[in-house]
């Protein structure tokens, strides 16, 4: 998802949510495995799984987190890319397909550091005023996201001076 949008030298610069699963790995985009059909609520499942360790909280806290995510994400999202994803786990008989959507996150979720979910080392908001240190495939997804959103794209060779 994207959080705040900044204007630097008359260019729109977005902020994205990035995740680390362990200290030695590079940042990645938030993701989960979906065995079911992807629907309008899938992006909320991703937010909840990477930003909250909801298995260790009370039912009331869990409901509060759901309300916070519902308010922050809204119902609108923009499809960025859907299809084959070049990944190291791909084989001749099995491969990764992705459904990449952009959700603009409003409210307190976009202005406060998110907490981390289960099996997540770190979650952070990162401004894309320069290339982020990511896996190459995730950088490719952010490049096409910046193109579709018509905002500053550090992978296109632009300079913010």
N, CA, C and O atoms as a DFTB+ gen file, in Angstrom:
644 C
 N C O
     1  1       0.817      -1.182       0.000
     2  2       0.000       0.000       0.000
     3  2       0.858       1.241       0.000
     4  3       2.024       1.198       0.393
     5  1       0.300       2.325      -0.430
     6  2       0.993       3.602      -0.348
     7  2       0.389       4.410       0.778
     8  3      -0.817       4.366       1.023
     9  1       1.239       5.144       1.453
    10  2       0.794       5.999       2.546
    11  2       0.747       7.432       2.075
    12  3      -0.001       7.776       1.160
    13  1       1.549       8.260       2.703
    14  2       1.562       9.676       2.370
    15  2       2.134       9.911       0.979
    16  3       2.958       9.139       0.488
    17  1       1.680      10.986       0.359
    18  2       2.206      11.425      -0.931
    19  2       2.845      12.784      -0.699
    20  3       2.209      13.691      -0.161
    21  1       4.100      12.927      -1.102
    22  2       4.843      14.157      -0.898
    23  2       5.091      14.820      -2.240
    24  3       5.157      14.146      -3.268
    25  1       5.228      16.125      -2.234
    26  2       5.585      16.844      -3.433
    27  2       7.002      17.389      -3.246
    28  3       7.249      18.220      -2.372
    29  1       7.924      16.909      -4.078
    30  2       9.310      17.342      -4.023
    31  2       9.685      17.842      -5.411
    32  3       9.619      17.091      -6.384
    33  1      10.076      19.102      -5.503
    34  2      10.452      19.709      -6.791
    35  2       9.341      19.485      -7.833
    36  3       9.616      19.128      -8.979
    37  1       8.102      19.698      -7.420
    38  2       6.921      19.575      -8.277
    39  2       6.681      18.160      -8.796
    40  3       6.007      17.982      -9.810
    41  1       7.224      17.156      -8.113
    42  2       6.960      15.764      -8.482
    43  2       6.304      15.066      -7.295
    44  3       6.701      15.266      -6.148
    45  1       5.299      14.248      -7.583
    46  2       4.648      13.470      -6.537
    47  2       5.545      12.292      -6.173
    48  3       5.939      11.516      -7.044
    49  1       5.866      12.157      -4.894
    50  2       6.696      11.067      -4.397
    51  2       5.862      10.261      -3.414
    52  3       5.318      10.814      -2.458
    53  1       5.758       8.958      -3.645
    54  2       4.942       8.137      -2.766
    55  2       5.776       7.479      -1.670
    56  3       6.998       7.365      -1.763
    57  1       5.077       7.061      -0.652
    58  2       5.659       6.326       0.456
    59  2       5.046       4.929       0.409
    60  3       3.836       4.790       0.233
    61  1       5.869       3.898       0.565
    62  2       5.370       2.522       0.483
    63  2       5.702       1.758       1.760
    64  3       6.648       2.084       2.477
    65  1       4.904       0.746       2.019
    66  2       5.115      -0.126       3.159
    67  2       6.022      -1.270       2.728
    68  3       5.718      -1.978       1.768
    69  1       7.149      -1.455       3.445
    70  2       8.087      -2.527       3.132
    71  2       8.288      -3.413       4.355
    72  3       8.125      -2.971       5.492
    73  1       8.644      -4.669       4.104
    74  2       8.728      -5.687       5.144
    75  2      10.058      -6.429       5.038
    76  3      10.568      -6.664       3.943
    77  1      10.615      -6.797       6.212
    78  2      11.773      -7.692       6.279
    79  2      11.346      -8.918       7.073
    80  3      10.755      -8.795       8.145
    81  1      11.646     -10.104       6.543
    82  2      11.281     -11.321       7.269
    83  2      12.395     -11.794       8.193
    84  3      12.139     -12.528       9.148
    85  1      13.633     -11.378       7.917
    86  2      14.735     -11.627       8.850
    87  2      15.792     -10.542       8.640
    88  3      15.784      -9.844       7.626
    89  1      16.701     -10.407       9.607
    90  2      17.660      -9.297       9.580
    91  2      18.570      -9.306       8.356
    92  3      18.969      -8.242       7.882
    93  1      18.901     -10.470       7.844
    94  2      19.849     -10.542       6.733
    95  2      19.196     -10.411       5.363
    96  3      19.899     -10.265       4.363
    97  1      17.882     -10.459       5.294
    98  2      17.216     -10.399       3.997
    99  2      16.925      -8.949       3.602
   100  3      16.815      -8.075       4.462
   101  1      16.801      -8.703       2.290
   102  2      16.424      -7.356       1.854
   103  2      14.935      -7.115       2.120
   104  3      14.191      -8.049       2.420
   105  1      14.518      -5.876       2.008
   106  2      13.100      -5.555       2.152
   107  2      12.319      -6.150       0.986
   108  3      12.850      -6.340      -0.108
   109  1      11.052      -6.438       1.247
   110  2      10.140      -6.902       0.209
   111  2       8.833      -6.140       0.354
   112  3       8.596      -5.468       1.358
   113  1       8.004      -6.254      -0.645
   114  2       6.654      -5.715      -0.545
   115  2       5.836      -6.645       0.345
   116  3       6.098      -7.848       0.373
   117  1       4.862      -6.124       1.064
   118  2       4.011      -6.991       1.889
   119  2       3.275      -7.993       1.011
   120  3       2.734      -7.642      -0.037
   121  1       3.264      -9.248       1.456
   122  2       2.597     -10.280       0.659
   123  2       2.203     -11.442       1.538
   124  3       2.785     -11.677       2.597
   125  1       1.202     -12.163       1.075
   126  2       0.800     -13.423       1.698
   127  2       0.470     -14.404       0.599
   128  3       0.236     -14.024      -0.549
   129  1       0.455     -15.659       0.961
   130  2       0.036     -16.686       0.004
   131  2      -1.483     -16.785       0.056
   132  3      -2.068     -16.919       1.131
   133  1      -2.107     -16.718      -1.095
   134  2      -3.570     -16.817      -1.179
   135  2      -3.916     -18.074      -1.955
   136  3      -3.702     -18.140      -3.166
   137  1      -4.447     -19.064      -1.268
   138  2      -4.896     -20.273      -1.953
   139  2      -6.296     -20.079      -2.508
   140  3      -6.706     -20.769      -3.442
   141  1      -7.030     -19.128      -1.922
   142  2      -8.389     -18.833      -2.374
   143  2      -8.351     -17.804      -3.493
   144  3      -7.300     -17.241      -3.800
   145  1      -9.486     -17.570      -4.084
   146  2      -9.617     -16.515      -5.095
   147  2      -9.357     -15.161      -4.443
   148  3      -9.805     -14.917      -3.323
   149  1      -8.650     -14.295      -5.123
   150  2      -8.361     -12.958      -4.597
   151  2      -9.610     -12.105      -4.761
   152  3     -10.222     -12.080      -5.829
   153  1      -9.983     -11.405      -3.687
   154  2     -11.185     -10.572      -3.727
   155  2     -10.879      -9.188      -3.170
   156  3      -9.719      -8.859      -2.919
   157  1     -11.907      -8.386      -2.978
   158  2     -11.743      -7.008      -2.500
   159  2     -11.167      -6.922      -1.095
   160  3     -10.687      -5.859      -0.700
   161  1     -11.198      -7.998      -0.336
   162  2     -10.704      -7.968       1.039
   163  2      -9.285      -8.526       1.172
   164  3      -8.722      -8.505       2.266
   165  1      -8.704      -9.019       0.095
   166  2      -7.373      -9.631       0.147
   167  2      -6.307      -8.665       0.627
   168  3      -5.434      -9.048       1.407
   169  1      -6.363      -7.396       0.166
   170  2      -5.344      -6.436       0.580
   171  2      -5.411      -6.169       2.089
   172  3      -4.391      -5.867       2.708
   173  1      -6.589      -6.279       2.674
   174  2      -6.722      -6.095       4.120
   175  2      -6.106      -7.275       4.869
   176  3      -5.533      -7.100       5.944
   177  1      -6.222      -8.480       4.298
   178  2      -5.593      -9.658       4.899
   179  2      -4.073      -9.501       4.904
   180  3      -3.404      -9.871       5.869
   181  1      -3.540      -8.949       3.816
   182  2      -2.092      -8.728       3.736
   183  2      -1.665      -7.739       4.816
   184  3      -0.709      -7.996       5.548
   185  1      -2.361      -6.616       4.919
   186  2      -2.028      -5.610       5.940
   187  2      -2.050      -6.217       7.332
   188  3      -1.143      -5.990       8.133
   189  1      -3.075      -6.978       7.612
   190  2      -3.219      -7.553       8.947
   191  2      -2.110      -8.568       9.228
   192  3      -1.580      -8.610      10.338
   193  1      -1.759      -9.378       8.244
   194  2      -0.760     -10.420       8.494
   195  2       0.646      -9.858       8.671
   196  3       1.421     -10.395       9.463
   197  1       0.994      -8.795       7.958
   198  2       2.362      -8.272       8.078
   199  2       2.502      -7.222       9.169
   200  3       3.606      -7.007       9.671
   201  1       1.411      -6.561       9.551
   202  2       1.513      -5.460      10.514
   203  2       1.037      -5.808      11.921
   204  3       1.274      -5.039      12.852
   205  1       0.383      -6.928      12.096
   206  2      -0.153      -7.250      13.418
   207  2      -0.002      -8.735      13.715
   208  3      -0.309      -9.586      12.880
   209  1       0.474      -9.029      14.911
   210  2       0.542     -10.413      15.371
   211  2      -0.791     -10.721      16.028
   212  3      -0.886     -10.823      17.251
   213  1      -1.816     -10.866      15.205
   214  2      -3.186     -10.939      15.693
   215  2      -3.513     -12.257      16.385
   216  3      -4.567     -12.369      17.011
   217  1      -2.642     -13.253      16.290
   218  2      -2.910     -14.517      16.978
   219  2      -2.703     -14.393      18.485
   220  3      -3.249     -15.186      19.253
   221  1      -1.919     -13.405      18.913
   222  2      -1.616     -13.246      20.336
   223  2      -2.367     -12.095      20.989
   224  3      -1.938     -11.600      22.031
   225  1      -3.463     -11.663      20.409
   226  2      -4.230     -10.564      20.996
   227  2      -5.661     -11.008      21.290
   228  3      -6.143     -12.009      20.760
   229  1      -6.311     -10.247      22.133
   230  2      -7.687     -10.573      22.512
   231  2      -8.640     -10.329      21.345
   232  3      -8.285      -9.683      20.359
   233  1      -9.843     -10.853      21.475
   234  2     -10.867     -10.662      20.453
   235  2     -11.184      -9.189      20.267
   236  3     -11.387      -8.731      19.143
   237  1     -11.227      -8.440      21.373
   238  2     -11.515      -7.003      21.299
   239  2     -10.410      -6.272      20.548
   240  3     -10.693      -5.427      19.698
   241  1      -9.145      -6.591      20.854
   242  2      -8.028      -5.965      20.146
   243  2      -8.066      -6.316      18.664
   244  3      -7.792      -5.473      17.810
   245  1      -8.406      -7.565      18.367
   246  2      -8.497      -8.017      16.986
   247  2      -9.578      -7.244      16.231
   248  3      -9.371      -6.855      15.081
   249  1     -10.713      -7.022      16.860
   250  2     -11.784      -6.247      16.243
   251  2     -11.353      -4.799      16.020
   252  3     -11.687      -4.198      14.999
   253  1     -10.605      -4.237      16.986
   254  2     -10.105      -2.866      16.839
   255  2      -9.132      -2.759      15.665
   256  3      -9.168      -1.782      14.917
   257  1      -8.266      -3.756      15.502
   258  2      -7.324      -3.774      14.382
   259  2      -8.090      -3.856      13.061
   260  3      -7.749      -3.166      12.101
   261  1      -9.122      -4.697      13.012
   262  2      -9.935      -4.806      11.791
   263  2     -10.568      -3.470      11.444
   264  3     -10.581      -3.084      10.275
   265  1     -11.097      -2.752      12.436
   266  2     -11.719      -1.446      12.200
   267  2     -10.685      -0.436      11.703
   268  3     -10.961       0.349      10.796
   269  1      -9.495      -0.460      12.302
   270  2      -8.420       0.448      11.903
   271  2      -8.024       0.202      10.449
   272  3      -7.883       1.144       9.670
   273  1      -7.848      -1.061      10.091
   274  2      -7.465      -1.406       8.714
   275  2      -8.590      -1.066       7.739
   276  3      -8.329      -0.550       6.652
   277  1      -9.844      -1.350       8.118
   278  2     -10.985      -0.999       7.259
   279  2     -11.032       0.501       6.995
   280  3     -11.244       0.932       5.861
   281  1     -10.832       1.295       8.048
   282  2     -10.871       2.755       7.911
   283  2      -9.695       3.260       7.082
   284  3      -9.847       4.189       6.288
   285  1      -8.529       2.655       7.262
   286  2      -7.328       3.116       6.566
   287  2      -7.344       2.753       5.088
   288  3      -6.969       3.566       4.243
   289  1      -7.771       1.553       4.777
   290  2      -7.695       1.060       3.399
   291  2      -8.894       1.445       2.553
   292  3      -8.776       1.580       1.335
   293  1     -10.031       1.621       3.174
   294  2     -11.220       1.901       2.380
   295  2     -11.551       0.724       1.486
   296  3     -11.086      -0.390       1.728
   297  1     -12.331       0.950       0.478
   298  2     -12.740      -0.121      -0.432
   299  2     -12.092       0.018      -1.805
   300  3     -12.171      -0.906      -2.614
   301  1     -11.459       1.141      -2.082
   302  2     -10.908       1.387      -3.409
   303  2      -9.454       0.937      -3.494
   304  3      -8.646       1.234      -2.614
   305  1      -9.141       0.234      -4.538
   306  2      -7.757      -0.110      -4.819
   307  2      -7.568      -0.112      -6.326
   308  3      -8.524      -0.265      -7.086
   309  1      -6.327       0.057      -6.744
   310  2      -6.028       0.115      -8.168
   311  2      -5.169      -1.093      -8.528
   312  3      -4.099      -1.297      -7.954
   313  1      -5.641      -1.884      -9.474
   314  2      -4.875      -3.032      -9.934
   315  2      -3.642      -2.529     -10.684
   316  3      -3.755      -1.729     -11.612
   317  1      -2.481      -2.998     -10.279
   318  2      -1.221      -2.601     -10.905
   319  2      -0.750      -3.674     -11.886
   320  3      -0.383      -3.370     -13.022
   321  1      -0.764      -4.926     -11.439
   322  2      -0.284      -6.018     -12.286
   323  2      -0.901      -7.325     -11.803
   324  3      -1.061      -7.549     -10.603
   325  1      -1.239      -8.170     -12.750
   326  2      -1.767      -9.492     -12.421
   327  2      -1.177     -10.475     -13.407
   328  3      -1.296     -10.293     -14.618
   329  1      -0.533     -11.529     -12.890
   330  2       0.011     -12.533     -13.787
   331  2       1.283     -13.160     -13.279
   332  3       1.579     -13.142     -12.084
   333  1       2.034     -13.718     -14.218
   334  2       3.291     -14.426     -13.925
   335  2       4.280     -13.500     -13.236
   336  3       4.383     -12.320     -13.572
   337  1       5.010     -14.052     -12.260
   338  2       6.026     -13.292     -11.536
   339  2       7.314     -14.093     -11.556
   340  3       7.357     -15.223     -11.068
   341  1       8.363     -13.511     -12.117
   342  2       9.660     -14.177     -12.211
   343  2      10.262     -14.272     -10.814
   344  3      10.668     -13.258     -10.246
   345  1      10.325     -15.465     -10.260
   346  2      10.808     -15.646      -8.893
   347  2      11.716     -16.868      -8.831
   348  3      11.610     -17.774      -9.657
   349  1      12.600     -16.883      -7.852
   350  2      13.561     -17.985      -7.711
   351  2      12.894     -19.310      -7.365
   352  3      13.493     -20.363      -7.582
   353  1      11.687     -19.295      -6.839
   354  2      10.996     -20.537      -6.489
   355  2      10.270     -21.154      -7.683
   356  3       9.765     -22.271      -7.574
   357  1      10.205     -20.463      -8.808
   358  2       9.527     -20.987      -9.990
   359  2      10.258     -22.215     -10.533
   360  3      11.486     -22.301     -10.494
   361  1       9.471     -23.154     -11.036
   362  2      10.016     -24.334     -11.713
   363  2       9.274     -24.487     -13.043
   364  3       8.410     -23.677     -13.379
   365  1       9.622     -25.532     -13.793
   366  2       8.909     -25.788     -15.048
   367  2       7.445     -26.149     -14.803
   368  3       6.590     -25.896     -15.652
   369  1       7.161     -26.730     -13.661
   370  2       5.811     -27.235     -13.379
   371  2       5.015     -26.377     -12.387
   372  3       3.815     -26.593     -12.215
   373  1       5.654     -25.429     -11.747
   374  2       4.964     -24.580     -10.764
   375  2       5.620     -23.203     -10.752
   376  3       6.845     -23.094     -10.820
   377  1       4.818     -22.171     -10.667
   378  2       5.349     -20.815     -10.697
   379  2       4.466     -19.890      -9.871
   380  3       3.342     -20.222      -9.495
   381  1       5.015     -18.738      -9.613
   382  2       4.315     -17.735      -8.809
   383  2       3.519     -16.819      -9.738
   384  3       4.037     -16.322     -10.738
   385  1       2.271     -16.612      -9.393
   386  2       1.450     -15.599     -10.053
   387  2       1.076     -14.582      -8.991
   388  3       0.777     -14.949      -7.855
   389  1       1.091     -13.318      -9.349
   390  2       0.807     -12.263      -8.376
   391  2      -0.390     -11.430      -8.810
   392  3      -0.743     -11.352      -9.987
   393  1      -0.980     -10.829      -7.827
   394  2      -2.062      -9.862      -8.014
   395  2      -1.599      -8.642      -7.222
   396  3      -1.745      -8.602      -6.000
   397  1      -1.045      -7.654      -7.909
   398  2      -0.480      -6.480      -7.249
   399  2      -1.477      -5.335      -7.350
   400  3      -1.886      -4.934      -8.439
   401  1      -1.854      -4.825      -6.191
   402  2      -2.794      -3.706      -6.143
   403  2      -2.197      -2.590      -5.315
   404  3      -1.423      -2.833      -4.389
   405  1      -2.557      -1.379      -5.652
   406  2      -2.170      -0.227      -4.854
   407  2      -3.374       0.211      -4.041
   408  3      -4.458       0.437      -4.579
   409  1      -3.169       0.324      -2.751
   410  2      -4.205       0.812      -1.845
   411  2      -3.626       2.038      -1.170
   412  3      -2.583       1.953      -0.521
   413  1      -4.281       3.171      -1.313
   414  2      -3.814       4.361      -0.618
   415  2      -4.325       4.299       0.817
   416  3      -5.529       4.203       1.052
   417  1      -3.407       4.356       1.768
   418  2      -3.752       4.196       3.177
   419  2      -3.822       5.565       3.827
   420  3      -2.854       6.326       3.812
   421  1      -4.978       5.869       4.397
   422  2      -5.210       7.141       5.079
   423  2      -5.248       6.944       6.585
   424  3      -5.239       5.818       7.082
   425  1      -5.291       8.047       7.292
   426  2      -5.504       8.011       8.738
   427  2      -4.257       7.646       9.520
   428  3      -3.136       7.782       9.032
   429  1      -4.472       7.179      10.744
   430  2      -3.356       6.956      11.664
   431  2      -2.404       5.867      11.186
   432  3      -1.231       5.886      11.559
   433  1      -2.860       4.927      10.381
   434  2      -1.961       3.889       9.876
   435  2      -0.879       4.463       8.967
   436  3       0.206       3.890       8.871
   437  1      -1.153       5.582       8.299
   438  2      -0.175       6.163       7.376
   439  2       0.807       7.096       8.069
   440  3       1.807       7.492       7.470
   441  1       0.538       7.454       9.322
   442  2       1.412       8.417      10.001
   443  2       2.150       7.820      11.184
   444  3       3.001       8.489      11.771
   445  1       1.855       6.595      11.549
   446  2       2.540       5.963      12.672
   447  2       3.277       4.728      12.186
   448  3       2.832       4.070      11.245
   449  1       4.394       4.406      12.813
   450  2       5.104       3.196      12.402
   451  2       4.245       1.972      12.693
   452  3       3.726       1.835      13.800
   453  1       4.086       1.083      11.720
   454  2       3.290      -0.106      11.965
   455  2       4.030      -1.071      12.891
   456  3       5.260      -1.087      12.928
   457  1       3.280      -1.865      13.627
   458  2       3.908      -2.922      14.409
   459  2       4.138      -4.099      13.468
   460  3       3.635      -4.107      12.345
   461  1       4.884      -5.073      13.918
   462  2       5.186      -6.192      13.016
   463  2       4.325      -7.398      13.352
   464  3       3.981      -7.645      14.508
   465  1       3.989      -8.136      12.312
   466  2       3.192      -9.336      12.463
   467  2       4.051     -10.548      12.756
   468  3       5.270     -10.451      12.899
   469  1       3.393     -11.686      12.841
   470  2       4.078     -12.945      13.105
   471  2       5.041     -13.256      11.964
   472  3       4.702     -13.067      10.796
   473  1       6.230     -13.728      12.294
   474  2       7.263     -14.087      11.317
   475  2       7.750     -12.905      10.494
   476  3       8.254     -13.086       9.385
   477  1       7.602     -11.687      11.031
   478  2       8.083     -10.486      10.358
   479  2       9.099      -9.813      11.283
   480  3       8.814      -9.575      12.457
   481  1      10.271      -9.512      10.755
   482  2      11.328      -8.874      11.536
   483  2      11.116      -7.369      11.652
   484  3      11.325      -6.781      12.713
   485  1      10.693      -6.744      10.532
   486  2      10.557      -5.288      10.516
   487  2       9.529      -4.862       9.465
   488  3       9.430      -5.460       8.393
   489  1       8.769      -3.819       9.795
   490  2       7.827      -3.205       8.860
   491  2       8.104      -1.705       8.897
   492  3       8.217      -1.123       9.976
   493  1       8.215      -1.078       7.728
   494  2       8.554       0.345       7.719
   495  2       7.910       1.061       6.531
   496  3       7.717       0.474       5.467
   497  1       7.584       2.332       6.732
   498  2       7.172       3.205       5.630
   499  2       8.444       3.745       4.993
   500  3       9.327       4.221       5.708
   501  1       8.562       3.687       3.679
   502  2       9.746       4.150       2.963
   503  2       9.337       5.091       1.837
   504  3       8.524       4.733       0.985
   505  1       9.905       6.300       1.837
   506  2       9.636       7.264       0.773
   507  2      10.452       6.874      -0.455
   508  3      11.646       6.595      -0.347
   509  1       9.816       6.855      -1.609
   510  2      10.505       6.481      -2.840
   511  2      11.104       7.700      -3.539
   512  3      10.857       7.934      -4.722
   513  1      11.894       8.471      -2.792
   514  2      12.630       9.578      -3.393
   515  2      13.981       9.104      -3.930
   516  3      14.730       9.878      -4.527
   517  1      14.278       7.839      -3.713
   518  2      15.456       7.168      -4.266
   519  2      15.131       5.683      -4.322
   520  3      14.132       5.239      -3.758
   521  1      15.983       4.910      -5.010
   522  2      15.745       3.477      -5.119
   523  2      15.805       2.842      -3.729
   524  3      16.749       3.075      -2.973
   525  1      14.811       2.055      -3.407
   526  2      14.791       1.343      -2.128
   527  2      15.611       0.056      -2.263
   528  3      15.687      -0.537      -3.339
   529  1      16.224      -0.362      -1.149
   530  2      17.011      -1.598      -1.137
   531  2      16.056      -2.786      -1.026
   532  3      15.653      -3.172       0.071
   533  1      15.702      -3.356      -2.174
   534  2      14.721      -4.442      -2.248
   535  2      15.240      -5.586      -3.091
   536  3      16.253      -5.471      -3.781
   537  1      14.518      -6.694      -3.017
   538  2      14.752      -7.759      -3.990
   539  2      14.462      -7.180      -5.370
   540  3      13.572      -6.343      -5.518
   541  1      15.204      -7.619      -6.372
   542  2      15.073      -7.075      -7.722
   543  2      13.643      -7.205      -8.253
   544  3      13.138      -6.287      -8.900
   545  1      12.999      -8.326      -7.986
   546  2      11.642      -8.530      -8.500
   547  2      10.649      -7.564      -7.856
   548  3       9.738      -7.075      -8.524
   549  1      10.822      -7.286      -6.555
   550  2       9.948      -6.325      -5.887
   551  2      10.206      -4.916      -6.415
   552  3       9.280      -4.112      -6.526
   553  1      11.460      -4.618      -6.737
   554  2      11.782      -3.309      -7.325
   555  2      11.063      -3.160      -8.669
   556  3      10.571      -2.079      -8.994
   557  1      11.003      -4.238      -9.445
   558  2      10.288      -4.207     -10.719
   559  2       8.813      -3.879     -10.497
   560  3       8.230      -3.095     -11.246
   561  1       8.207      -4.480      -9.468
   562  2       6.799      -4.197      -9.171
   563  2       6.602      -2.745      -8.752
   564  3       5.607      -2.129      -9.132
   565  1       7.536      -2.182      -7.971
   566  2       7.423      -0.773      -7.585
   567  2       7.628       0.141      -8.790
   568  3       7.008       1.201      -8.879
   569  1       8.482      -0.260      -9.701
   570  2       8.701       0.539     -10.917
   571  2       7.409       0.651     -11.716
   572  3       7.045       1.742     -12.155
   573  1       6.710      -0.470     -11.910
   574  2       5.466      -0.391     -12.681
   575  2       4.372       0.313     -11.869
   576  3       3.474       0.928     -12.444
   577  1       4.444       0.224     -10.537
   578  2       3.489       0.954      -9.693
   579  2       3.675       2.453      -9.870
   580  3       2.701       3.180     -10.068
   581  1       4.917       2.920      -9.800
   582  2       5.201       4.347      -9.981
   583  2       4.736       4.813     -11.363
   584  3       4.178       5.902     -11.493
   585  1       4.962       4.002     -12.384
   586  2       4.519       4.361     -13.735
   587  2       3.004       4.495     -13.798
   588  3       2.489       5.466     -14.352
   589  1       2.284       3.522     -13.234
   590  2       0.810       3.554     -13.287
   591  2       0.240       4.711     -12.473
   592  3      -0.773       5.298     -12.853
   593  1       0.889       5.042     -11.350
   594  2       0.396       6.132     -10.506
   595  2       0.885       7.496     -10.991
   596  3       0.501       8.526     -10.437
   597  1       1.732       7.506     -12.024
   598  2       2.294       8.730     -12.595
   599  2       2.984       9.586     -11.538
   600  3       2.774      10.796     -11.458
   601  1       3.812       8.927     -10.730
   602  2       4.570       9.653      -9.706
   603  2       6.063       9.462      -9.961
   604  3       6.458       8.747     -10.882
   605  1       6.877      10.103      -9.146
   606  2       8.328      10.009      -9.307
   607  2       8.746       8.542      -9.278
   608  3       8.308       7.772      -8.424
   609  1       9.601       8.174     -10.226
   610  2      10.042       6.792     -10.370
   611  2      11.564       6.744     -10.334
   612  3      12.210       7.034     -11.342
   613  1      12.155       6.381      -9.187
   614  2      13.622       6.373      -9.094
   615  2      14.280       5.342      -9.993
   616  3      15.484       5.431     -10.234
   617  1      13.539       4.371     -10.496
   618  2      14.091       3.351     -11.382
   619  2      14.108       3.794     -12.835
   620  3      14.639       3.084     -13.690
   621  1      13.538       4.956     -13.130
   622  2      13.482       5.464     -14.490
   623  2      14.652       6.404     -14.800
   624  3      14.763       6.905     -15.919
   625  1      15.513       6.640     -13.828
   626  2      16.650       7.515     -14.054
   627  2      16.376       8.981     -13.796
   628  3      17.228       9.826     -14.068
   629  1      15.190       9.300     -13.272
   630  2      14.875      10.697     -12.941
   631  2      15.695      11.136     -11.730
   632  3      16.121      10.310     -10.922
   633  1      15.904      12.414     -11.618
   634  2      16.652      12.964     -10.486
   635  2      15.825      14.042      -9.814
   636  3      15.232      14.888     -10.484
   637  1      15.785      14.012      -8.487
   638  2      15.113      15.065      -7.721
   639  2      16.170      16.050      -7.237
   640  3      16.826      15.810      -6.223
   641  1      16.335      17.151      -7.952
   642  2      17.341      18.152      -7.562
   643  2      16.646      19.456      -7.275
   644  3      17.298      20.441      -6.928
